[in-house]
Amino acid sequence: MVQPVVAAKEPFTVEMEAGKTYYWCRCGKSAKQPFCDGSHAGTGFEPMKFAPATTMKARFCGCKATKKPPFCDGSHLDLK
């Protein structure tokens, strides 16, 4: 199985608008982290669609190892 690239060993904190659609990068190759820029083409990864119901600040996973995508669950603390 192909593993994603670790984009960062910390979360990305982002203010999101209610009703707006966001696409979280799952491959780790996007230059617009934590969001997709299409760099996943040919990797087998697809971005994760997320549309918050309320305006909110969230911590998006940067290491791509989270078990609660798209949000950080602290998995980066276990990376070597």
Backbone as a printed PyTorch tensor [residue, N CA C, xyz], in Angstrom:
tensor([[[  0.8400,  -1.1930,   0.0000],
         [  0.0000,   0.0000,   0.0000],
         [  0.8830,   1.2530,   0.0000]],

        [[  0.5490,   2.2060,  -0.8210],
         [  1.2820,   3.4650,  -0.9110],
         [  0.9690,   4.3200,   0.3140]],

        [[  2.0120,   4.8860,   0.9050],
         [  1.8460,   5.7300,   2.0890],
         [  1.8550,   7.2050,   1.6740]],

        [[  1.0870,   8.0340,   2.3660],
         [  1.1070,   9.4650,   2.0600],
         [  2.4170,  10.1120,   2.5200]],

        [[  2.7330,  11.2430,   1.9370],
         [  3.8880,  12.0360,   2.3390],
         [  3.5220,  12.8020,   3.6050]],

        [[  4.4420,  12.8590,   4.5650],
         [  4.2100,  13.6600,   5.7740],
         [  4.4430,  15.1140,   5.3750]],

        [[  3.3760,  15.8910,   5.3020],
         [  3.4720,  17.2940,   4.9050],
         [  4.0150,  18.1460,   6.0450]],

        [[  3.6700,  17.7910,   7.2780],
         [  4.1290,  18.5130,   8.4660],
         [  3.9500,  17.6180,   9.6830]],

        [[  4.8190,  17.7810,  10.6570],
         [  4.7020,  16.9930,  11.8900],
         [  3.9740,  17.8020,  12.9560]],

        [[  2.9940,  18.5500,  12.4960],
         [  2.1100,  19.3340,  13.3640],
         [  0.8450,  19.6460,  12.5810]],

        [[ -0.2330,  19.9760,  13.2750],
         [ -1.4800,  20.2860,  12.5740],
         [ -1.4550,  21.6780,  11.9450]],

        [[ -2.3420,  21.8810,  10.9920],
         [ -2.5750,  23.1800,  10.3730],
         [ -3.8590,  23.7340,  10.9780]],

        [[ -3.7950,  24.8770,  11.6240],
         [ -4.9850,  25.4980,  12.2060],
         [ -5.5880,  26.4390,  11.1690]],

        [[ -6.8620,  26.2190,  10.8690],
         [ -7.5360,  26.9570,   9.7990],
         [ -8.9080,  27.4350,  10.2600]],

        [[ -9.2390,  28.6750,   9.9380],
         [-10.5840,  29.2160,  10.1650],
         [-11.4010,  28.8820,   8.9190]],

        [[-12.5160,  28.1910,   9.1060],
         [-13.3630,  27.7820,   7.9830],
         [-14.7180,  28.4570,   8.0640]],

        [[-15.2820,  28.7200,   6.9000],
         [-16.5840,  29.3800,   6.8130],
         [-17.7020,  28.3520,   6.6770]],

        [[-18.8000,  28.6050,   7.3640],
         [-19.9760,  27.7360,   7.2550],
         [-20.4610,  27.6900,   5.8180]],

        [[-20.8110,  26.5090,   5.3630],
         [-21.3720,  26.3370,   4.0320],
         [-20.3550,  26.2720,   2.9070]],

        [[-19.1030,  26.5820,   3.1690],
         [-18.0610,  26.5110,   2.1470],
         [-17.4980,  25.0900,   2.1260]],

        [[-17.1350,  24.5900,   0.9550],
         [-16.5920,  23.2410,   0.8210],
         [-15.0720,  23.2980,   0.7490]],

        [[-14.4420,  22.4300,   1.5270],
         [-12.9890,  22.3250,   1.5710],
         [-12.5970,  20.9060,   1.1940]],

        [[-11.4130,  20.7440,   0.6260],
         [-10.9110,  19.4300,   0.2550],
         [ -9.5570,  19.2130,   0.9220]],

        [[ -9.5330,  18.3660,   1.9530],
         [ -8.3220,  18.0760,   2.7050],
         [ -7.4120,  17.1560,   1.8990]],

        [[ -6.1490,  17.5230,   1.7940],
         [ -5.1500,  16.7300,   1.0820],
         [ -4.8590,  15.4530,   1.8600]],

        [[ -5.0200,  14.3110,   1.2140],
         [ -4.7030,  13.0200,   1.8430],
         [ -3.3280,  12.4930,   1.4320]],

        [[ -2.8190,  12.9540,   0.2770],
         [ -1.5560,  12.4100,  -0.2320],
         [ -0.3320,  13.0630,   0.3980]],

        [[ -0.4730,  14.3060,   0.8750],
         [  0.6350,  15.0280,   1.4750],
         [  1.4880,  15.8040,   0.4900]],

        [[  1.1610,  15.7500,  -0.7990],
         [  1.9830,  16.4010,  -1.8190],
         [  1.5440,  17.8180,  -2.1760]],

        [[  0.3870,  18.2340,  -1.7240],
         [ -0.1370,  19.5510,  -2.0720],
         [  0.7650,  20.6750,  -1.5730]],

        [[  0.9520,  21.6950,  -2.3850],
         [  1.7020,  22.8910,  -1.9890],
         [  0.7990,  23.8490,  -1.2220]],

        [[ -0.4970,  23.5390,  -1.1370],
         [ -1.4700,  24.3940,  -0.4590],
         [ -2.0110,  23.7100,   0.7950]],

        [[ -1.1500,  23.0460,   1.5400],
         [ -1.5540,  22.3230,   2.7510],
         [ -2.3420,  23.2250,   3.6910]],

        [[ -3.3630,  22.6870,   4.3360],
         [ -3.7420,  21.2780,   4.3770],
         [ -4.7180,  20.8850,   3.2750]],

        [[ -4.9010,  21.7670,   2.3080],
         [ -5.9090,  21.5210,   1.2830],
         [ -5.3050,  21.0230,  -0.0220]],

        [[ -6.1280,  20.3960,  -0.8230],
         [ -5.7220,  19.7780,  -2.0820],
         [ -5.4540,  20.8230,  -3.1630]],

        [[ -4.3970,  20.5770,  -3.9410],
         [ -4.1270,  21.3990,  -5.1270],
         [ -4.0500,  20.5510,  -6.3910]],

        [[ -4.4570,  19.2810,  -6.2780],
         [ -4.4550,  18.3830,  -7.4300],
         [ -3.1800,  17.5680,  -7.5800]],

        [[ -2.2270,  17.7330,  -6.6770],
         [ -0.9530,  17.0170,  -6.7630],
         [ -1.0880,  15.5120,  -6.5720]],

        [[ -2.2560,  15.0520,  -6.1240],
         [ -2.4810,  13.6170,  -5.9030],
         [ -2.6290,  12.8330,  -7.2090]],

        [[ -2.7370,  13.5050,  -8.3280],
         [ -2.9590,  12.8210,  -9.6120],
         [ -1.9510,  11.6890,  -9.8000]],

        [[ -2.4640,  10.4910, -10.0110],
         [ -1.6360,   9.3180, -10.2420],
         [ -1.1150,   8.6370,  -8.9860]],

        [[ -1.4870,   9.1250,  -7.8020],
         [ -0.9790,   8.5460,  -6.5510],
         [ -1.8960,   7.4790,  -5.9630]],

        [[ -3.1460,   7.4570,  -6.4020],
         [ -4.1240,   6.5450,  -5.7990],
         [ -4.8730,   7.1930,  -4.6420]],

        [[ -4.4820,   8.4070,  -4.2570],
         [ -5.1570,   9.1430,  -3.1940],
         [ -6.1700,  10.1040,  -3.7800]],

        [[ -7.2160,  10.3710,  -3.0290],
         [ -8.2200,  11.3680,  -3.3890],
         [ -8.4030,  12.2870,  -2.1910]],

        [[ -8.6870,  13.5700,  -2.4090],
         [ -8.9130,  14.4740,  -1.2800],
         [-10.2040,  14.1420,  -0.5480]],

        [[-10.2860,  14.5730,   0.7000],
         [-11.4800,  14.3640,   1.5060],
         [-12.2990,  15.6470,   1.5340]],

        [[-13.5400,  15.5440,   1.1140],
         [-14.4520,  16.6900,   1.1000],
         [-14.9450,  16.9730,   2.5150]],

        [[-14.9630,  18.2560,   2.8780],
         [-15.4300,  18.6640,   4.1970],
         [-16.1560,  19.9910,   4.0660]],

        [[-17.3760,  20.0690,   4.5970],
         [-18.1770,  21.2980,   4.5450],
         [-18.7550,  21.5520,   5.9380]],

        [[-18.1400,  22.4560,   6.7120],
         [-18.6330,  22.7090,   8.0680],
         [-20.0090,  23.3700,   8.0670]],

        [[-20.8280,  22.9820,   9.0070],
         [-22.1760,  23.5560,   9.1410],
         [-22.1250,  24.9270,   9.8080]],

        [[-21.0620,  25.1720,  10.5750],
         [-20.8950,  26.4560,  11.2450],
         [-19.4860,  26.9730,  10.9750]],

        [[-19.3010,  28.2750,  11.0730],
         [-17.9600,  28.8420,  10.9580],
         [-17.1700,  28.3540,  12.1590]],

        [[-15.9730,  27.8600,  11.9050],
         [-15.1960,  27.2400,  12.9770],
         [-13.7130,  27.2840,  12.6880]],

        [[-12.9310,  27.1330,  13.7320],
         [-11.4880,  26.9830,  13.6110],
         [-11.2050,  25.5090,  13.8690]],

        [[-10.3850,  24.9030,  13.0150],
         [-10.0860,  23.4780,  13.1630],
         [ -8.6040,  23.2300,  12.9620]],

        [[ -8.1450,  22.1220,  13.5450],
         [ -6.7530,  21.6990,  13.3940],
         [ -6.7270,  20.5000,  12.4480]],

        [[ -6.3220,  20.7570,  11.2010],
         [ -6.2500,  19.7170,  10.1800],
         [ -4.9400,  18.9530,  10.3050]],

        [[ -5.0010,  17.6480,  10.1400],
         [ -3.8300,  16.7940,  10.2180],
         [ -2.8210,  17.1580,   9.1350]],

        [[ -1.5540,  17.3010,   9.5320],
         [ -0.4830,  17.5820,   8.5850],
         [  0.3660,  16.3580,   8.2870]],

        [[  0.3520,  15.3800,   9.1980],
         [  1.1930,  14.1930,   9.0120],
         [  0.5060,  13.1220,   8.1660]],

        [[ -0.7920,  13.2430,   7.9940],
         [ -1.6220,  12.3220,   7.1990],
         [ -1.7700,  10.9460,   7.8440]],

        [[ -1.4140,  10.8260,   9.1380],
         [ -1.5240,   9.5480,   9.8440],
         [ -2.7100,   9.5070,  10.8060]],

        [[ -3.5040,  10.5640,  10.8410],
         [ -4.6320,  10.6330,  11.7640],
         [ -5.6140,   9.4810,  11.5700]],

        [[ -6.2190,   9.0800,  12.6580],
         [ -7.2840,   8.0710,  12.5940],
         [ -8.6490,   8.7470,  12.6380]],

        [[ -8.6470,  10.0990,  12.6390],
         [ -9.8820,  10.8800,  12.6630],
         [ -9.8440,  11.9510,  11.5730]],

        [[ -9.6430,  11.5380,  10.3100],
         [ -9.5080,  12.5280,   9.2380],
         [-10.7650,  13.3810,   9.0770]],

        [[-10.6040,  14.6390,   8.7450],
         [ -9.3680,  15.3190,   8.3720],
         [ -8.6400,  15.9750,   9.5450]],

        [[ -9.0910,  15.7080,  10.7550],
         [ -8.5830,  16.4340,  11.9140],
         [ -7.3960,  15.7510,  12.5810]],

        [[ -6.5600,  16.5490,  13.2150],
         [ -5.4020,  16.0560,  13.9560],
         [ -5.8810,  15.2670,  15.1780]],

        [[ -5.2700,  14.1040,  15.3850],
         [ -5.5570,  13.3070,  16.5850],
         [ -4.2930,  13.0840,  17.4180]],

        [[ -3.2240,  13.8080,  17.0740],
         [ -1.9650,  13.6720,  17.7940],
         [ -1.0410,  12.5890,  17.2520]],

        [[ -1.4070,  11.9540,  16.1550],
         [ -0.5890,  10.8780,  15.5900],
         [  0.8220,  11.3410,  15.2360]],

        [[  0.9890,  12.6360,  14.9460],
         [  2.3160,  13.1630,  14.5920],
         [  3.3100,  13.0110,  15.7500]],

        [[  2.8040,  12.8910,  16.9620],
         [  3.6790,  12.7420,  18.1240],
         [  4.3680,  11.3740,  18.1390]],

        [[  3.8250,  10.4180,  17.3880],
         [  4.3830,   9.0730,  17.3270],
         [  5.2910,   8.8590,  16.1180]],

        [[  5.4200,   9.8510,  15.2610],
         [  6.2660,   9.7170,  14.0650],
         [  7.7410,   9.8270,  14.4360]],

        [[  8.5570,   9.1270,  13.6990],
         [ 10.0100,   9.1670,  13.9460],
         [ 10.6590,  10.2310,  13.1030]]])
